[in-house]
Amino acid sequence: MLRKITVASWFGACLALCSYAQTLNVPISGNLANLVPPANNCTGKSGLACVMPNIYGPRGLVLPNSTYAARFDSSFQSAFWALNSAIATQITLLPVASPASGFTFEFDRSTGVYRRSSQTFGPVLTERAETIGKHKIFIAGTFQRFRFDTIDGKPLHNWPAVFTHVAGTGPNGAAEPYETQFITTNNSLDLKVNQFTFFATYGVTNHFDVSVAVPFVQIGMNAASYATINRTVGTEPALVNGVLQPCCSSGPPYANYFDPANPATSLTHTFSNSQYGTAAASVNNLYGDPSRHDAEGLGDVIFRFKDNLYHGERMSLSLLTDLRLPTGDAMNLLGSGAIGWKPFMALSVRTGPVTPHVNAGYQWNGQSILGGNLITGTKDNLPGYAFWSAGADYGVFRRLTVAADYIGQELINAPRIGVTTYTSQLPLVTTGKVETFGSAAPVTNQTYNQSNLAIGVKASVIGQFVVAGNLLVALNDGGLRQKVVPLIGLSYTF
């Protein structure tokens, strides 16, 4: 079982311990109910895909002022969609070990029996052109462990984000000075995935193989956001002859606070997923987030069809097609939520103990809720990508193969996340100065590259049992990334 994930950033852990506001329970009732935004597609839902949209509660970042609509928006909220799309896209990119057998066979007409056709066991993550052989069967299982730590080169454990007050919340929709107040946040996301994949390949003919890959996924996701209200000088509401006016004083009363029982000093609050228990109770809690910490289950099943178009003495060329079915639960990030189709070619050249190989193709993805907008429930296409690889496997001796591959992927028109700056409109009460803060924000969709180096070994231990190990090393930082992804596997051919 995947153990519970803890927030990895030091500031998140420290501030969570220090924040008394963590256990605040503010019911959405009375006049406050008229001032909060309406429920949305993620309200009350516990799926991991709704962790970030739900992090501040069922209605977004809203404060418990029952007189004025204390609502805050941010480009960071738009970055939620970029983040979820990045996660979903990464699910379509998770490297899967080659379902090609370590042993390949061809029929020797002179002897009337099948003989081993390659001196190596082939690559680990890419494909070679040779087929397994007529009526041969290959079964395998692999385990991969993903610990994502950056997105577009920025640490997942330290995201800044600024939320500005919505405009026009005064009488008759007038803009008021307290709307210059804003909320700064430090955010941490801990995303971990264990993937167990089972493979089977059957040689229909000497030149045509059919394979299936069935992944079982365990995913852990912890999110934490430490929020601070930044009050600006002289912008609080005022009591004039006992009547509350929107402007202007240094307080009390106050426009923005987290705890209605302590409006003067409740300026900080730590939010995290699954902090309040049941979804039903959380829907009516201003800060309640029912999102879970982890999920496990079937991922997206992949079928592969391999047709060997040419097989010569030294060179072999095959056309392959992957069909990915959306069998994984997208709302829990166990699958992409979209059908995928990936045609590609594999070329192998045999030169004794060394077998160079090349792959190239393109992945098309269908529509998914993870590629669209979770708040509104609309779908959009996940980004497609071109991919290519080049490498070689070397038979050190008959029972041991070492493989190395460069693997490149060019994601087309994919969402990205950047960091902008926000400058306060007025001096802050805390410093008496105008201050500037960093804030995460989505970037216009871009085409970008992910490059990796795969280094692996395959060893025949007993008979036709083959043990495999591989390290996938990130060479750049585009998209959702981790530095090194380990893989271990065991296969058998009969």
Phi, psi and omega in degrees: 000145177285124181288158179300139184268138177250152179295124189275338184285141182295323182291324180297316181294317182295313184289330177295322178291326185277343189273111178291338186284356184305324186260016179299136176234104183247108182291142174273094184211171178061216182293334179300325180298332180278346185258346181272155178296161179290163176299154180231186186295338180262350184301123177079001182264142187260358184299149182298333179295338180263008181302308182288316176299332182265357192302327182264007180117176188291346183237013182094193182277091182237138180255155190277052174265113184274002179259315179242151179284096182270078181244144184231136179240161180202150171296340176298326177297323174294331177293340175303317182293320178298320180294312180296321177294322178296319178295314180297318178297320180297327177298322177288341182262352183306123183296134178244134180300150180297132176278008177284137182295148172294329177257128173241148187228150172222152185279125178266105184295333182289329180254342180078017180228164175276139177232156179297130188260353181225144179275354180239167178267003176085175180286172182264310186256345179250179186250145167256165188280335184295143174266168188284331184116147185301128177064011173280150181233136179235130175232149184201162173217141179227158174229131176232146183235117182249131177228085186290135183230350177220158169224122184052039176082001182251138186294134177291341184266008181203078178255125171272148175206138179248133177247123180260152182291139175295149184270159173073042181259004178278184179304133179059030177075021181285147172284137183236153181302326181295347177289351174281349175288152185211171181239127172259146180225145165252131189234144180226133177233125178248111186237119183226140183225131168251129182235118174256123183236133178248134185239152169213137177229138178233129177277100182293315173224184176292344186238004184220123178244149171236131182231157173223139175239123182242105181268143169243128192242137168242127182230134176241137184215114175245130177237141175218141179223120178260114189250142178229126174283129178252105178277144179254155190295127172067032184240011180281159174298171182223151172261117180243111183053040178079004180250131181287126178241147182297337187215151349217141179206182172258011178082160351287168356287176183236148181275322189230130180195162179267326185247113181296342177277351182214065185292337185289319189235001181278079186254358179230151177203139176257124178255144173206158181286150178059037183269350187234010175087228192291149180295321183299319180288329186284334183300327180259015176251123184305326182254002188289129177236110183275001186300140183278173179266328187209167178204159177208152180159189180295136174267200179278120180283138182239129172255137179235134178240129187232120181241116180279105185281328182215133178222103178255189182295324183241336186237146178221140181228131180229151172251129183236153176220128174256137173239112180262126180261140182280062182275343178278149180287106184294325182292344174249015176062021177278342178213173184280338183079009183218146173288149180224146180226127185225094172276141176201169180243154176228129179238129178235143177234122182266123179228063183076231183283351181252131179234096173292149179211151181224138172236148174201141180183195182215141178253122172260137179236144179274195182278143180215149174298332180285340175269354181251230184234111183294328182295318181267347180079018181268149181257158173206165181292138168286150181299141170272171179205145170271146180217155179204156176210153177213134180186195180205150171243141188237123177280097180301313165209183193299333183253008181219128178235137173247135183230146175218137181217141164269131180236118180243144178222130179248102181281132187259123175051053184258150179291148178223163182236133178235187178233125176250184177239148176236132178247128182299145182285331180225165176299148178278148176298323185290326185242342185072014183231157168286129185238158179241140183226149174279151180209129177292144181205151177290150176252148176309137182312138185224161169263127182215166187252142165242126180237138181221155173243124178254126178234119185218167176226150172227134182225134175274115186266310179220121179056238182255021168281132179234128175260136181235146173219146183207147171238125177257115187254124179287130180259347175213186191237020180290134177077199180277121193221160164219158189292314184222132177245117179273153177218139170229150181203163177220135182220163178213140179240134177212000000 
